[in-house]
Every structure is written in structure tokens, then in C-alpha cells.
Amino acid sequence: MRVLIIGNGGREHALAWKLAQSPLLTRLFIAPGNPGTAQHGENVPIAVDDIAGLVGFAASNAIDLVIPGPELPLALGIADALTDSGIACFGPSQAAAQLEASKQFTKELCDEAAIPTAAWASFTDAAAARAYLADHPAPIVIKADGLAGGKGVVVAASDAEAEAAIAAMLEDGVHGASGSSIVIEECMTGSEMSLFALCDGETALFCGTAMDHKRAFDNDTGPNTGGMGAIAPHPAATDALIETVMAGIIRPTLATMAARGTPFRGFLFAGLMLTATGPRLIEFNARFGDPECEALMPLMASDLLPLLTAGAHGTLDAAMTPVWRDAAAATVIMAAKGYPGAYAKGSAIDLGEAVALPDTVVFHAGTALGADGLTSAGGRVLAVTATGGGVDEAVGRAYRAVDAIAFPDGFCRRDIGVGAVTG
């Protein structure tokens, strides 16, 4: 099969790394890719938001399957454009991608399908939003309705912080059009879990769990980021809990989307809060998580390509359930100093012996390769991943690899997996 992956981050490197192991693969392209993906296929200089360029390339190169990685091309309708051209795509339509592109859309769906989630209200007017706070004091969560690169959520510990978030989004336009409407919701308590499902519009297959670490610094301090590390599987992910989520959240979502005439096809990522009364939905993402993908791919024993092909063609009901290794994985993100705020690009990186360590893979998330060697080219730069018999072993191996990498202008959290060690 000839496959095109869209994206240039750590998630796309992990997908390329995994798909390159499939005996069904004959040619792999990544648009635009990065120096890591180039180790497994051919990078193509087409931007993720160049829908016409991506569709044209897929058509002229006889691509059998397109796999969009990030949310932007999905929100721009890449799956619709590919379908119109007769090209298979494992990703949701623009209408179905609203599960991620609009927080209000998802909240309304949850109400319709009786999916457990936080109490909520939406606003476009700052004064009305402030008035709502009077009856719903902090702690409270303020979310930009649209896509904000994982940075559009403020968990406000005080009313002043909540009011500042409202002003920033609705009055100062810090997130542009994405924040012109906001959702204010109840602050749920518990531990968070990421759960993934492969979906074909009607059928959903469980595809792993992980624990993400969103805050920039140790002890869950600092601003929210796109993710500073992950462990997999989630230590609380029992078979019973997984079935509760599949039966109470994932399958009702698929059924409701199909009934609306907007069936969901692709990776469905449920961000969950494990509360005292059971799992509740925080939000959906319409694609594989990052850095969760980097942690999960080394644990998947199954061939990923036939699963994605079945998902794209609506035949997951006849597909084999994914098989997982009896192991744990840990991913540590090495980011550019200043991230998620302003950061410099072009800093030198020497991977050293990290790439040769056993049970370890260094996924490229934001790198460039030039005449002077490997340099940083993004906020999240490397996703250093290792596996082991338990979380402690995986974490130890991941940090040994981190310590073998020379990246003076980078930083990482040193507490990935702390509190979740299983031995």
C-alpha cells in the first residue's frame, strides 16, 4: 500500500515509525514531515493546511490511504476533499471534526446522548460570562470554543483568574476567532486519563490509554501545554473501566454522530476525568493524541496499517482487535526554553548515544536538519520514549536517553510518571 501521513510532529514520526514495520506498506510519504519521519519514508514539502496541494499529491501519486495527524487539516475539510476525489482517508469529515473544533458542539452532543460531562454554559459576551461567575465561583474552567493548540483552557483557582481569562479571550482576543466564544464549565476533580478508539462511523475498537502531563513544569505547575510527557497504559485502566467508557461515552458518541448524518471516522480521543462517581468526559479530540501516540505505538503488537485501512473503508466490524504488549511506556518531551511562550529556534541538538539505547526511540517533534546538523524548529522538540516491564523501568530508560542528549537550550519535566509507578 502507498500511504500519506499529514503532519510534521512527534505523533507523525511515531505513526511513520509504526507503519514502516507493516509488510503491507510499499511506499510511505509524510507531508511535510521532519528529520525523524525521513528515516521511514519520503518527506513531501506540502503544508498541513494546503488542502488542494495535499489532495493533488495523493491523486497524482496513487495514494491508497491518507492519515491526517494534526487537527488543523481535519477542521479545514481534508477528509471531505479526499473523499470527493475517491481517495481513502482515516480521519473525520469537517462536520464530524467539530467534536474537537468546537467545545460547545461537543457539550451539546453530550447533553443529547446523556454522556457524563461537566455542567457548562457558553458565552460570547464578557459581561454575561462574568455574571455567570457570580453564581458559579472558582474553581471553574474557562475554555476557548475553537482550536487553540492545546492552550485554550484555563483552570481558574480564583474568581480573579477566571475574570482575567474571560477578558483575555472575549475582549483581548488572545486566541483570535477560536476564543470569540467560550465555554465555562464545572471544575471536575479526580485523575485524568486519555482513551483512544479507532472508529469507522459505526464501529469503535479500543486503541489504548495513557496519562498525559499537561503543565509545563514539575509538580503540575506552570501553564498548560500541548503535553510534556505521557505514560501508557494508564495505571487505572482496568478492563471494567475501559468497557464503561466504551459503552457510556464512545459508542453513544458514534451512534449520535451517525444519527445526525455526520458519522465519525478516524482516531477518537476521549480526555476523561476519573471522578468519585465514575469517568466523565472532559473533551474530545478528533485525532490521535500527542504525546500519547508516541507512548502507545511502541506498545502495539498489532500491524496498524490494516486497522487504519479497515477504519477508512468502514469495515472495522470485521477487523481484529488491536493486540498490546504486556509492557509499559514512558515519553518525555524535550522542549525549547520558553515554551509554551516565546522560544528560540535553531538551537543545536546532539542525540548522542540516545538513539542506540535499548527499548528506546527518540521521536522528532520540532526539529530541522541543515548543514550545521540537527537543530530545534518548534516548541516541543523531541519525544524521548522508552518501554519496560513496568512504568518505573520505562521512565528510568526514558530519562537515561534524555540525559544522553545534548540540547543546552532545551528543558523537560523530571517527574513524568511520578505517582503512577507500578513496578
Secondary structure as the mmCIF struct_conf table of DSSP 4:
data_model
#
loop_
_struct_conf.conf_type_id
_struct_conf.id
_struct_conf.beg_label_comp_id
_struct_conf.beg_label_asym_id
_struct_conf.beg_label_seq_id
_struct_conf.end_label_comp_id
_struct_conf.end_label_asym_id
_struct_conf.end_label_seq_id
STRN STRN1 ARG A 2 GLY A 7
BEND BEND1 GLY A 9 GLY A 9
HELX_RH_AL_P HELX_RH_AL_P1 GLY A 10 LEU A 19
TURN_TY1_P TURN_TY1_P1 ALA A 20 GLN A 21
TURN_TY1_P TURN_TY1_P2 PRO A 23 LEU A 24
BEND BEND2 THR A 26 THR A 26
STRN STRN2 ARG A 27 PRO A 32
TURN_TY1_P TURN_TY1_P3 PRO A 35 GLY A 36
HELX_RH_3T_P HELX_RH_3T_P1 THR A 37 GLN A 39
TURN_TY1_P TURN_TY1_P4 HIS A 40 HIS A 40
BEND BEND3 GLY A 41 GLY A 41
STRN STRN3 GLU A 42 ASN A 43
TURN_TY1_P TURN_TY1_P5 VAL A 48 ASP A 49
HELX_RH_AL_P HELX_RH_AL_P2 ILE A 51 SER A 60
TURN_TY1_P TURN_TY1_P6 ASN A 61 ALA A 62
BEND BEND4 ASP A 64 ASP A 64
STRN STRN4 LEU A 65 PRO A 68
BEND BEND5 PRO A 70 PRO A 70
HELX_RH_AL_P HELX_RH_AL_P3 GLU A 71 ALA A 75
TURN_TY1_P TURN_TY1_P7 LEU A 76 GLY A 77
HELX_RH_AL_P HELX_RH_AL_P4 ILE A 78 ASP A 84
TURN_TY1_P TURN_TY1_P8 SER A 85 GLY A 86
STRN STRN5 CYS A 89 CYS A 89
BEND BEND6 PHE A 90 GLY A 91
TURN_TY1_P TURN_TY1_P9 GLN A 94 ALA A 97
HELX_RH_AL_P HELX_RH_AL_P5 GLN A 98 ALA A 101
HELX_RH_AL_P HELX_RH_AL_P6 LYS A 103 ALA A 113
TURN_TY1_P TURN_TY1_P10 ALA A 114 ALA A 114
STRN STRN6 THR A 117 THR A 117
STRN STRN7 TRP A 120 PHE A 123
BEND BEND7 THR A 124 THR A 124
HELX_RH_AL_P HELX_RH_AL_P7 ALA A 126 ASP A 135
BEND BEND8 HIS A 136 HIS A 136
HELX_LH_PP_P HELX_LH_PP_P1 PRO A 137 PRO A 137
BEND BEND9 ALA A 138 PRO A 139
STRN STRN8 ILE A 140 ALA A 144
BEND BEND10 ASP A 145 GLY A 146
TURN_TY1_P TURN_TY1_P11 GLY A 149 GLY A 150
STRN STRN9 VAL A 153 ALA A 156
BEND BEND11 ALA A 157 SER A 158
HELX_RH_AL_P HELX_RH_AL_P8 ASP A 159 ILE A 166
HELX_RH_PI_P HELX_RH_PI_P1 ALA A 167 GLU A 171
BEND BEND12 ASP A 172 ASP A 172
TURN_TY1_P TURN_TY1_P12 VAL A 174 HIS A 175
HELX_RH_3T_P HELX_RH_3T_P2 GLY A 176 GLY A 179
BEND BEND13 SER A 180 SER A 181
STRN STRN10 ILE A 182 GLU A 186
BEND BEND14 GLY A 190 GLY A 190
STRN STRN11 SER A 191 ASP A 200
BEND BEND15 GLY A 201 GLU A 202
STRN STRN12 ALA A 204 ASP A 212
STRN STRN13 ARG A 215 PHE A 217
HELX_RH_3T_P HELX_RH_3T_P3 ASP A 218 ASP A 220
STRN STRN14 THR A 221 ASN A 224
BEND BEND16 GLY A 226 GLY A 226
BEND BEND17 MET A 228 MET A 228
STRN STRN15 GLY A 229 ALA A 232
BEND BEND18 PRO A 233 PRO A 233
TURN_TY1_P TURN_TY1_P13 PRO A 235 ALA A 236
HELX_RH_AL_P HELX_RH_AL_P9 ASP A 239 VAL A 245
HELX_RH_PI_P HELX_RH_PI_P2 MET A 246 ILE A 250
HELX_RH_AL_P HELX_RH_AL_P10 ARG A 251 ALA A 259
TURN_TY1_P TURN_TY1_P14 ARG A 260 GLY A 261
STRN STRN16 ARG A 265 THR A 275
TURN_TY1_P TURN_TY1_P15 ALA A 276 THR A 277
STRN STRN17 GLY A 278 ASN A 285
BEND BEND19 ALA A 286 ARG A 287
TURN_TY1_P TURN_TY1_P16 ASP A 290 PRO A 291
HELX_RH_AL_P HELX_RH_AL_P11 GLU A 292 LEU A 296
HELX_RH_3T_P HELX_RH_3T_P4 MET A 297 LEU A 299
STRN STRN18 MET A 300 MET A 300
BEND BEND20 SER A 302 SER A 302
HELX_RH_AL_P HELX_RH_AL_P12 LEU A 304 HIS A 313
TURN_TY1_P TURN_TY1_P17 GLY A 314 GLY A 314
HELX_RH_3T_P HELX_RH_3T_P5 LEU A 316 ALA A 318
BEND BEND21 ALA A 319 ALA A 319
HELX_LH_PP_P HELX_LH_PP_P2 MET A 320 PRO A 322
STRN STRN19 TRP A 324 TRP A 324
BEND BEND22 ASP A 326 ASP A 326
STRN STRN20 ALA A 328 ALA A 336
TURN_TY1_P TURN_TY1_P18 LYS A 337 PRO A 340
BEND BEND23 GLY A 341 GLY A 341
STRN STRN21 ALA A 348 ALA A 348
STRN STRN22 ASP A 350 ASP A 350
HELX_RH_3T_P HELX_RH_3T_P6 GLY A 352 ALA A 356
BEND BEND24 LEU A 357 LEU A 357
TURN_TY1_P TURN_TY1_P19 PRO A 358 ASP A 359
STRN STRN23 THR A 360 HIS A 364
BEND BEND25 ALA A 365 GLY A 366
STRN STRN24 THR A 367 GLY A 370
TURN_TY1_P TURN_TY1_P20 ALA A 371 ASP A 372
STRN STRN25 GLY A 373 SER A 376
BEND BEND26 GLY A 378 GLY A 379
STRN STRN26 ARG A 380 GLY A 388
BEND BEND27 GLY A 389 GLY A 390
HELX_RH_AL_P HELX_RH_AL_P13 VAL A 391 ASP A 403
TURN_TY1_P TURN_TY1_P21 ALA A 404 ALA A 404
STRN STRN27 ALA A 406 ALA A 406
TURN_TY1_P TURN_TY1_P22 PRO A 408 ASP A 409
STRN STRN28 GLY A 410 PHE A 411
BEND BEND28 ARG A 414 ARG A 414
TURN_TY1_P TURN_TY1_P23 ILE A 416 GLY A 419
#
